[in-house]
Amino acid sequence: MVPTKACILLAVGVALTAVQAAPIVDNSNITPSLNNKATCTTTQCVLTAAGILNDMDALADPCQDFNQFVCGGFENKNVIPSGHYGTGATSILYYSNMRILRSILDPSLGRIPKPAPGDIAEQNNIKKLLDMFSSCMDEEAIFKAGRKPLADEIQRLVKSFPASASSSDRNTLTLTMAQFSRLGFSLPPLFQLLVGPDHYDPKTNILHIKESGLAQEPEIDYRDVEQIRFYRNTAAVMFQSILGDEDVGNRTQPLTPEDIKSEWSDVAKDVVEFEIQLAAIAEGPSTPDNWYIPHTVEQLNVLTPSIDWSLLLGETLPAGINYTRPIIVNSVSYLTRLDALLQTTSSKTLQHYFSWIYIQNHADYIAAPYKQPLMDYKNSFIGISMDAKIEPWETCVDIVHTNLDRLVGHYFVMEIFNDNTRQEVMTIIDNILASYEKDFAILDWLDKLTRDGAIEKLNNIVQTVGYSTESPDLMSSKFLDEYYRNYPVSASDHFSNQVHYTVSSAVRKYTQLPLPVNRKAVRMAQVIPNAYYDPLLNSINFLAGLLQPPFFHVGNPEYVNYGAFGTIAGHEHGFGNMYAIGASKKWWTNTTEEAFIQKTQCFVDQYGNFTIKGPGGEDYNVDGYLTLRENLADNGGVKMSFRAWQSRITSDPQGKRIKNFKLPGLEKYTLEQLFFISYGRHNCDKVHPEGLLRKVQNDVHSPSKWRINGVAQNSPDFALAFKCKVGSPMNPINKCEVW
């Protein structure tokens, strides 16, 4: 008897109970003897079927609104967790991964890894992980330290850049900028000094200068009067919270609380007015015309007389690194305007601005009462209530995996990943790349020269699946011990651990300068459920954190894996202006480029007409230009994954070799329909209106509803699978297509 939906949902409770005590990855439940007409009832098949059924709204018409059909149940049944702006398949998996990490880091759970006898490197690694987690969880010590750790750091900064200094004091400004560069802040003032491949010689690392210094988390509209007022008030409260009367107390008469509040309000006003001027000269996202212009140190000194670049590099770079190559500037006009702004800005304003940057970078690591105003400000922009609470272990696991991502990744991979997963994932990737190559051969808008270049680029892609084996080797305790050797971790000083992290990260970054670029290096933490394409290195990386349900499992039928993970693999490709080994090179002919622009305009118009509801119920349009690249990748990725899966099932229609068996409770759907259901399901989410508005304004990805429906509208394969009438909402007459 075929199980009913109710039976499936009942069975999933039993299955989940069993799975909690079992290994995370369990390949023993795969039944390769099943054919395409048989129904799979293994634990994994039951879990997958139950998840799909739970997320769906089976009463909705997929030809009217595919997102509602595939995600309606998810939106109705899921509650956004306290302290979060939304929830979705990716974030649910992320927090599942965080719970796995907690089991590795939290002594109270009794699952801490035990080093092999005599393995000093692994002993060091485990101690470093546990000490960092312990220092973060020690709320009593953090509360006792109060604001002092951050206030002391800011006072040291203030002394190095006194307000009495001349605004034209080039050395003082340069040394302060070098200090920030050495600290490795995620939000540095004025500009970022980065290390990365040379765009014209991607085998070589080189310095890059990128604009920075604005309140980027969250991004604010400096033209919005209400946002600016809220931001300014937050800055004033934070200044007073961290510094009290320390920076305004040089008076002959004692200051009253009202005086102190007024002083800090003036300081905040000064800082925000300076940021508004910075925002006015900022370029924003660069265009190819002003990207990556190389400058010598001498040329930079002429371009920005306010900064001594020789002194800056000498004070920033670690001892023994003598940098003589050009520096790539991603916006010459920004640096020119920045210099003019610096020459008309007082040292007092800059001192306050630098202090505010320091507060924004390190306020997260002090006692809650002192940082709360800034947390409330950030949360308000994405719809998180001020009384929302996040469990301390969540915060601390996140900090540990950020600061010691390779170490955490080592134990995470050992817990959830195996070679069967790696091999099957690599097969999917290879099949999708083969689909692209077949597609290139028949695309009428590609001329021969461009087609040959695309195929060469395809054949030169470097793939990393699961985890890195170089820089560092994630499976080598000795390598990891050496990698983090210069990062001291205290079991009792949470704030110092964060300062040491930013400093050691900056040192590690700059020491890459004399080394050749490693195309196999992975720059993201393996715990993150993500995949990414690096255009400079022409490499695709699929992180272990992603290679789990609902995106992938070796026990799933292939239409599920290709519909979810396969479409992600198809998405993460690159055929822009980077050449086969990543160099910026014009390998598209003018004819092909013009045809490409015409075809992409269809996507700009289509997605630009999609809307979301804002916090007040107003309609906001998706930005078709901002999201263009990701929309092209979504559409191409689904098409190529579907083609790859079709080739597989055509080669084995009965399912004697390839897993395409049915799932319990879903037998009424065709395999083709289930492919698209799997695609839609992994994009399901539920987001507060404030968070959704921020996404539309700033995210290069379209909102999930339109990632799902936009692809459906453009896919003849989808229309055929669901028998959608021509002209129905999900099968419009005019469709957009590039790949």
N, C-alpha and C positions, 0 to 999 in steps of 0.2 A: 504494500500500500504506500502511495506517495504521501509524505508527511504534509500536513496542513501548515498554514502560516502560524497558527497558534502553537502547534507542536514544535515548530522550529524555534519560536521565541521562548518556549518553555525549555527546550533542549539547550539553548544557548546559556541559560543560567547554570545548568549542570556542567556544561563544557567549560565555562569561565572558571568555575570552582576548581575543576580539574587542572586547568591550564595554570592557575596561580601557583600550584605546587610543582609544576613540571618545567622542563627547560623552556626558555623563551622561543627557541626555534626547534620545532619537532617535525622532522621529515618522515617519521615512521608511519604517518597516517596517509601517505600518498598511495593511491591505488592505480598503478599504470595500466592495469588490465582493463579498466573501464573503457567502453567505446563512447562515441558521441551521443548515443541515444540512452545511455545508462545514467542514473542519478547517483551522484557521489554522496555518501553519508558519513564521511570521516569527520573528526572533530573540526578540522580546518574548514571543510566545506560547509558544515553547519554554521560555524561562526561567520563565514563570508556571506552566506545566504541570509542569515538573521540580520546582519548589518545592513545589507542592501534593502531588505524588506522594511526594516525599521526607519531608514532614511527616506523611503519613497512616499509619495502620495499617489497610490495606484489608481485613484478615482479621477485624477487630473488627466487631461488630454495632452499627450506629449507633443502633438502637432500644433497645439495652441501655446503652450508654455512648458518647454522641456525642463527648465529649472524647477518649476513647481512639481512636475511629475517625479523628478529624480531626487529632489531635496525638500519637498514639502513636509515630509515627516520629520526630517532633521530640524527644520526651522520651528516646527510646532512643539517638539519634544525636548529640545535642548535648551538649557538655561545658561546664560552667559555667567561664568564664574565671577564671584566677587573679586574686584581688583583688576579685572580684565575688560578690554574694550569690545571683545568679541570672542567667538569660538568657531572652530571649523575643523575639517579633517586634519589639516596640517598642525594646527595648534593643539588639538587633542593628542595627536601622536607626539608632539614636542613635550607635552606635560607627562605623557606616559614614559617618554625617555628620561625626563627629569626624575620620575619616581624610581626608575632603574638606577639612576646615578645616586639617588638618596640611599638606596640599599647598599651601595658600594661605600658611601662616605659616612653614614650615620652609625656610630657604634651601638646605639640603642636597638638597632634592628638585627644585629648579630650576623651580618653577612660580609663583613670587611674582608677583602682579599688577604690571604696569608702568603708572605714571600717564601720562596724556596729556601731551605737551609743554606746559609753561606752566600746568598745572593744579596750583596751589599747594595747594589744599584736599585734593586726592587724595594729593599727596605727603605732607602732614601726616598724613593718615589711615593710609596704608600704613606710615609710619615709626612711628606710635604702636602699631600692631599688632605690627610686627616687634620693636620695643624691649621690649614687654611679654613677648612669647614668649621673646626672648633672655635677659631678666633671670631668667625662671623656669627656663630650661634651663641656666643657669650654676651648676651644682651646686658647683663649686669656690668661687665667691664666696659662695654661701649657706652652705656648710660653714665657710668662713673666718669669716663673721659669727657663726656659732654661735647661742647663745641671746641674745646681747647686744641685738639690736634689740627683742625682746619684753621682756626684763628692763628695759631703759631706759624703755620706755613704761609699764610697771607701776610703776616707781619714781616717775615723774612723777605717776601717779595717786595713789600712796600719799602723796606730799607734798601733793597737793591735798585729800586727805581723811585727815588724820592720825588715828591710833588714840587719841591723847590728847584729841581733840575731845570736847566734851560730846555725849552721845547726843541731847540736845534742841537741838543746834546746827542750826537750820532752814536757815540760809543755806548752810552748808557742804554739807549733804546735797543741797540744791536745786542748787547749782552743780555738784556731782558728777554728778547726774542729767542736768543740761543738757549736761555734757561727753559723756556716753554718747549722748545724743540727737543731738548734733552729729556723733558718730562713725558713726552709722548702722549699728550692729551688727545682724547677723541675729538674734542672741540678746541683747537688751538686758536689764539687770537690772530687776526689780520690775514694770515695765510698758513697753509700747510706745507711742510717740507717732506715729500714722500720719496720712497725708493721703489722703482719698478723698471720693467724692461723698456729699452729704447724702442720707440715705435718704428724706427727705420732700421734698427739692428736688434731684433728682439732676443738675441742670445746674450746681450749685454745689459747689466743693470745700470741705471742712471738716476740722478736726482730730478724730481719734478716739483714744481711750485703750483699750488692750487689755492684759489681763494677760500677763505674761511672766516670765522669770527662772529657769525650771527647766531641768534638763538635758534639753533636748528632742531632741537628736540623739546617740544614740537616746533615745527616751522610756523612762523606767524606772519601775518600780513601787516607790514609796517605802515600801510596806508589806512588800516582800520583803527579808528579812534578808540573804540571800546577795547579791542585787543591790546592796544598800546597802553591804555590806562591800567588794565588788569596786570599786564606785564610789569609796568613801572611800579605799581603798588607791591607786587610780589618781590621785586628786586629790593625795594626799600625795607620791607619786613625781613627779608633774608639778610641784608647787610646788618641790620640792627640785631637780628638773632645770632649771627655769627660773631660780629665784632663789638656789639654793644656800644660802649662809649670810648673804646680804645682808640679809634681813629678820629674822633671828634672832640677829644677831651683836652686839647691844648688851649685852654681858655683861662683867663684870670679868675673867672667866677665859676663855681660849680654849675653843671648843666642840669636842668630839670628833665624828667622823662619826656615832657612835651618838646623841649629843646632838642633832645637826642633824636626823637622821631622826626622832627622838622629837618634836622641836619641830614639824616639819611634819606629823607624824601628828596632833598635837593641833590644828593649824590646820585640817587637812582634816576632822577630826571636828566642829569648830566650824562650818565651812561647810556640811557635809552636814546637820547638825542644823538649821541655819537653813533650808536648802532643804526639809527635811521639814515645817517649820512653814509655809513658803510653799505647799507642795503641799496642806497641810490647809485653807488658806483659798481655794485656787484653785477657780474655778467649773467649769472645763472648758468643753466646748462649750456655747454659750449657747442659751437657748430664746427664742422670740419675746417672751415676757413681760418679759425683762430686757435686751433688745437696745436699743442706741442711744438712751439717755436723755440729752437735752441738758443741759449745765450751763454756767453762766457761770463766769468765773474766780473771782468772789467766792464762788459756791456751792461750787466745788472747794476753796477755802481753808478754808471751814467744814467740808467733808466730811473733808479730810485736813490738819489743822493742822501736820503734820510737814513739809509741802512748801509753799513759796511759789510758787504757780503763775504769778503775774505775773513774778517773777524768772526762773522756769524758761523761760517763753516768750520773755522778753526776751533771755536768754542763748542760747537754742536757735535761734530764727528768724533768717534772714539779715537784714542791715541793709536797712532800707527797707520791711520787711513788718510792718505794724501790724495784728495780728490782733484783731478785735473780735467775731467771731461766737461762738456757743456752741461748746462742745467736747462731742462725743458720747462718752459713757461706756458701754462694753458690759457692765459689771458694777459697779453701785454698791456692792453688798455686798462685793465683792472689795476695792475701794479703802478702804472703811470698816475692814475687818479688817486690811488692809495697814498703815493708819495706826496701829492699835493695836499691831501687831507691831513696827513701827519704834520706837515709844515705849518698848518694853521690850527692845530689842536694843542691845547695846553698839556703840560706834563701831569698836572693834577687830574685832568680828565682821563688821560691814558692810565694813570695809576689806578683810578677807580675802575676803569674798564678791565684792566688786567686782573684786579681783585675779583670782579664779577665772573670773569671767565674761570678763575680758579674755583670759586664757589660752585658754579654749575658743573664742573668736572668732578668735584670730590664731595659734594654735599650728601650724596647717597650713603657715605660710609661713616657718618657721625650719628649721634643719638637722635632718635625719632623726633622729639619735640623741636629740635633746632632746624631740621630739614623739612618739616611738615608743610610749611607754606609753599615751598617749591614743588613738592610732590602733589599738593592739591591743585596747583596751577597746571601742571602737566596733565594730570588726570582729567581736569575739566574739559580739556580740548578734545578728548576722545570718549567722553561720556561715562567716565568712571566716577561714581559717587565719592564724596569726601570721607564717608564713613566706611568705605570698602577696606577690607583687610586681606592681606596676603600672608600666608603662613611663613614664619621665619625660615623654615627649611627650604621653601621654594626660592626665596631670595638668595640664600647661601649656596644652594646647589647651582643656581645660575651664575653666581660670582665665581665659584670654583671652576665651573666648566668654561667660563670666559677666560680666566687667568691661567688655568692649567689645562687648556683644551686638549693638548696631545696626551698628557698623562691620563686624563679622564677618558679620552677616546680609546686608549689602550685597553682599559678594563671594560669599557662599554662594548667594544668590538668583540672581546673575548666572551662576553655574556650573550650577545644576540646574533652574532654573524658566523657563517661557515662557508666552506668552499662550494657547497651545492648552490647556495644563493648566488655567489659570485659567478659561477659558470653559467647559470641560467640567465642572469642579468646580462652578461656579456653576449650571450646568444641573441637576446632581444635587441641589444644595441647594434650588433653587427647586421641583423636583418633589417633594421630601420635604416641604417646607413646605405644598405643595398637598395632599399626602396627609393631613397633620394637619388642614387646614381641612375636608376632606371627612369626616374622622373625627369632628371636633367636631359636625358637623351631625347625626350619627346616634347619638351617645352618649346613652343614655337617662338617665344619672345627672347630666348637665349640664342645669340649667334655662336658660331663655332669657337671663337677665341674665348669668350666668356664661359661657355660650357666646359671647355677643356680646363680652364682655371678652376672652376667649381669642383670638377672631379678630382683635380690634383689636390685641392684643399681638403676635400672629403677623405682622400686616401692618406693624408698626413695628420689627421686628427689623433691626438694622444688621449687614451681613455684611462681613467682611474676609477675603480669600482670598490666601494666600501671604505677603504682607508689608504693612507699613504705608506709607501715603503721606502721613501727617500725624503730627507730634509724635514722631519726626521723619519726613521723607520719606526712606525707605530708599534710594531711587535717586538722591538728590542728594548728591554729595560735599561741596558747599558747606554744605548743611544739617547734615550729619554732623560736619564740621569744627567748626562753631559749637556743635553739641550737646555735644561733648566738649572744648571749649576750656578749661574750668576744671578739667580732669582731667590734671595733669602726669604723664607716664610716663617713667621712667628706664630706660636699657638695662642698668644695672648694679646697681640696688637693688631687688630683688624685694620685700622686706618693705615698704619705703616705698610702692611701687606699690599694695599692698593697703590700706594706711592711707589713701592719697590717694583710692583708689576709694570706700571707705566714706564718707569725708567729702564727696566731690563728689556721691555718690549722695544723701546726706542733704540737701545744699544744693539739688540738683535737685528733690527731693521737696517740700521746704518752699516753693520758689519757685512751685509749682503753686497755692498757696493763693489768690492773688488772681485766678487765671485761670479762665475757664469750663471745665467738663468737656468733653473731646473724646470723643464716643462712638466715634470711629473709631480711637482710639489703641490700640495693641497692647502689652500689658504683659509678654508672654513673648518670649523670644528666638526668632527665626524658625528657628533650627537645630534646635530641639527638636521631635521627632515627636509633636505634640500638637494638640488642638483644645480650645477651652473656651468656655463660655457665661458671660457676665457679667450677673447678674440686675439689678444696679443700672443698668447702661447698656442692658439689653436688646439685647446685641450678641453675635454669634457670630464667633469667630475661628478660622480654619484655617491653621495655620502651614506655611510652605514645607517645613520638615523632615519633615512628615507625608505630603506629597503625592507619594509615591514608592512603589515596590513594597515590601512586599506589600499596601500599603493602596490604592495608586492608580497607574495608568499609562494614558496615552491610547491605547496599543496593546492594552490588555486588552479582552476582551468585557465588556459592561455588567454581566452578572450577577456578574462578579468585582469590579468597581468598586463596585457597589451593595452587594454582600455585605460588603465590607471598609469602604471609605471611607463609603459611604452609610449604613451602620449607625452609624458614628461621628457623621456629620452629624445623623442622627435622634436620637442620644443627647444631643447638645449643644443641647437646647432648654430653655425654662424656663416653667413655668406655675404657679409658686408664688404667694406673696402680693405680689410686685412687680407694679406696674401696667404699662401699655403703654410708658411712657417710663422705667420703672424705679422709680418712687416706691413706697415702702411704703404700700400702700393695700389695704384689705379689699375686694376685688372679687368674691370668692366669697361666694355666699349661704350661710346656715347649713345649708340643705337640701343643697346641693352639697357643702359641707365635711364634713358627717356621712356622706354617701354615699362620699366619697373616703376617709375614715378607715376605714370598714368594708372597702372594697376593698383598701386597702393592708395591712390586717392579714393578709390572705391571703399577701402577699409576706413579711411579717415572720415568719410561721410557717414558710413554705416554706424560706426561706434560713436561718432559725435552726436548722433540722434538718440542714443540711449540715455535714459535719465535715472536718477535715484532721488529718493525723498530725503531732504535735509532735516535737521532737528525741529524746525518749525513747520514741517510738512511741505516746504517749497520744493519745486523740481530743480535739480541741478544736472546739467549735461556732462556726460563723460567727455574728456578731452581726447579727441580722435588723433591728434598729433602726438600728445604726450605718451599715449598708450600704443602707438602704431607698431613699433618693433615687437612688443610682446603679443599683440593681436596677430601679427603675421606668424609669429612662432607658434601660437596656440593652434591656428588653423592649419598650418603646414604640419605641425607635430601630430595632430589627430589624423590627418589624411595619410601621412607616411606610416604611422603605426597601424592604421587599419589595413593599408596595402600589405604591410609586412605580415600581419596576422592572416590576411586572406591567402597569401602565398603559402603560408604554413598549412592552413586547413585544406587548401586545394591539393596540396601534395599528399595529404592523408585524410581524405574525407570521412572515413569511418572511425578515425581516432584510435587506430591500432598502435601508433607510435607517439602521437602528440596528444596532450591532455586537453580535450575540449568537451569533457563530460558535463552533464547538466547539474544544476544546483537544486537542492530540495526547496520546494515552495515557489520556484521560479521557472518551472517547466513550461509554462504557457508562453514565455518569451523566447524569441529566436536567439541564436548565438550572436547574430549581428546586433540585435537590439541590446543584448546584455553587454556587448562591447561599449556601446555609447552610454549605457546606464553606468557602467564602471567609470567611464571618463567623467561624466557629470558628478558622480558621487564624490570623487576625491576633491572636487571643487566646492562642495557644499559648505556654507558658513552662515553665521548669524552675527551681525555687528550692530552696536549702538548707532543711532543716526549721526551722532557727532563724529564717531570714528569713521563711518562711511563717507561723510563729507570730507574729512581730512584725506581719506584715501583717494577720492575723486580729484582733489586739488593737488595732491603731491605724488601719488603712486603711479609708476609706469605700467602697472597692471590694471586692467579693467576690473570693476567690481565682479565678484564671482558669478552673479546672476547673468551678466552679459558675457563673461568668458564662456559660460555654458551655452546660452542661447545664441550668441554671435556665431560660434562654431557650428551649431546645429543649422542655423539659417544658411550658411555657406556650403554645407556638405550635401552633395547629391546622394552619398552613401547613407547618410542619416535619413533623408527623405524616403529613400527606397526601403530602408529597414523598417520604418514605422508607417509606410504607405501614406505619407502626408500628401494631401491634395495640393496641386500647384496653386500658389497664391495664398495658402494658409500661412499664419504667422511664422511658423518654423520652416516653411518651404516657399520663400518669396521667388518671384520670377527672376529677378536680377540677383545674382550671387557674386561675391568677391572671391578672387583666387589669384595667388601668385605662384606658390609651389604646388 
